[in-house]
Amino acid sequence: MSTAKPFWVFAYGSLMWNPGFATPETQAARLHGWHRAFCIYSEHYRGTPQKPGLILGLLPGGACRGLAHRLPRAGYDAVRRYLWTREIDNDGVYKEEIRPIHLHDGRVVEALVYLADRRHRQFAGKLPAAKAAALVRSGSGTTGTNVAYLRNTVAHLRELGLRDRTLEELARRVEAGSRG
């Protein structure tokens, strides 16, 4: 865990709707130089080692819009430990870094950002759409189904007025395959 003390965390997937801690402030935010992608095999939260799901990570290029949650000053260390356990300890497929993010109100702040570790054995990279949809349809782990994870991400982006055409297309493929 980094010894730096950023007071924000950038949320681009399940941290948007389930941060797991009381945050004193949440704002729409943008991270430059990275984009969200279903690029990580999930063997814990949304799948199993025998039947992995597929979860989001951040990959180089473009920009990612999501939310920024401010970490509380009281209980800061406990929240940092919680985030480390949630994002790093279980599978180690994310790398915690501190990056500048742009908040909706115009501020630029340093934030914890969880990037996909492209050297990790669970790194899937960019998969063909049909394979990604099949993994999402069949994935289920300790925090629920992979389909619910995808639906929640798309729904929360829409609530923010954001479109992620890649995720929307994946959701269409998953739904079409579920009916087929």
N, C-alpha and C positions, 0 to 999 in steps of 0.2 A: 504494500500500500504506500502510495506517495506520502511524503512528509509535508508537502505543500497543503495549504488550507483553502481550497476553493469553496465558495459558498453557493455554488449552483451545480446542478446535474442536468445534462441534456438528455431528453427523452424522445425516442423515435419509434418505439414499439410498445411493449407492455408497461413500461415505466410511465407512459402517457396516462393510462387509465388506472393503473395500479402501482403508484410509487412505493407504497408500503410504509410510508412515514407521513406525519403531519407536516405539510410544507406551508410556511408563512406567506408564500407568494408563488404564483405560477403565471408564466407569460408565454405567448407564442414566441418561437425562436428559430434561428437559422444557423446552421453550421456550414461554412464554406469549405470546399475541397473534398467533401465526402458525400456519398449518397447511400440511402437505405437499400438493402437487397436481401431477399431470402437466400442466404448463402452459407448457412451453418446447419449441419445435421444436429438435431436435438435428440439426445439419448437420456434425458432426465425430465425436463419440464414439459415438453410436447411430444415425446416419443420414448423409446426404449433402445437399448443397444441392439436388440433383435429386430426392432421395427422402428427405425428412427423417423422423427418428424423433421421439419425444416423451419428454422427461425431466422429472424432478421439480424443482420450485422451491418456495419458501416464499411463501405469500400471506397477507395480513392476515386476522386473525380466528381464534378458537379457540385451540388449543394443539397442539403437535407433540411427540410422544414419539419419542426415538431414542437415540443414544449420544453421550457426550462423551469425546473423546480428549484426554488431557493431552499437551501438546507438550513434548519433551525440552528440558532446559536446555542440555545440550551439543548443539551443532548447531542451536540454535533458529533462527538466521537462515536456514540452509539449508532447514529445514522450512517456514518462512514463505514463502520464495521458491518452493519446490515447490508449496505450496497456492495461491499467487497465480497461478503458471503454469497449474496444473490447472484452477482454478475461474474465473479472470478472463481471462487472456491469450488463450486459444484463441478464444472467441467474444464475450467481454465481456457475456454475458447475465446474469451474476450481479453483485450489488453486495456487497462485503465490508463488514460492519458488526460492531460489538462490542455484544453484548447480554447481559443476565444470563440464565443458565440455572440450573435447579434440578437438582442431582445427586441420585441415589438415596439417598445417605447423609445428605441433609438440607442439605448446603452449597449456597449460591448463589454462583456464580462468573461472572466476565466471560469470554465466549467469542467467538471468531470465528464469525460466522454468514453464510452465503451466501444472500442473498435474490434472488428473481427481479426483474430490472429490467423493470418493466411498460412502459417506453418503448422497449425494445429491439425491433428488427424481428423477432427470433425468439420474442418473447413470444406465446404462443398463447392464454393465458387459459383459462377453463373451456370445454372443447369438449364437444359432444354425445358421449355414451358410444360410439356406433357409430363416429364419426370417430376418437376417441382409440384405440379398439381396432384400427382399420385401420392407423393410423400405427404403433402398437406392433408389430403383426404383421409389417409390411413393413420396419421400420427396422433398419439394420445399418451400423455405422461402424467406426472405428479400434479401439475397445475391445470390439467384439462386437455381438451382436444386441440389439435393444430388448426382445425377449421374455425373454432371459436377465436383463437388468437388472430387469425387472418381477418375475420369479420370485425373483431373489436378494433384492430388497427385501422382498417378502412373506415369504419364508422367514426372513430375519433378524429381522423384526418378530415372527414367531411364536416364534422361539427366545428372544426377550426376553419372551415372554408378552403381546405387544401385538397388538391387532387394528386394522386399518385397513380398514374395510368398503368404502370407496371403491376402494382398491387391490385388494382381494379380488374385488370385482365386476368390475373391469376385467380382472383375470386370468382370471376365468370367461368373460368375453366373448371374450378373445383366444384361449383354448383352444377354445371352441366354434367360433369362426370358422376356426381352424386345421384342425378336423376336417371342416368343411363343405365 
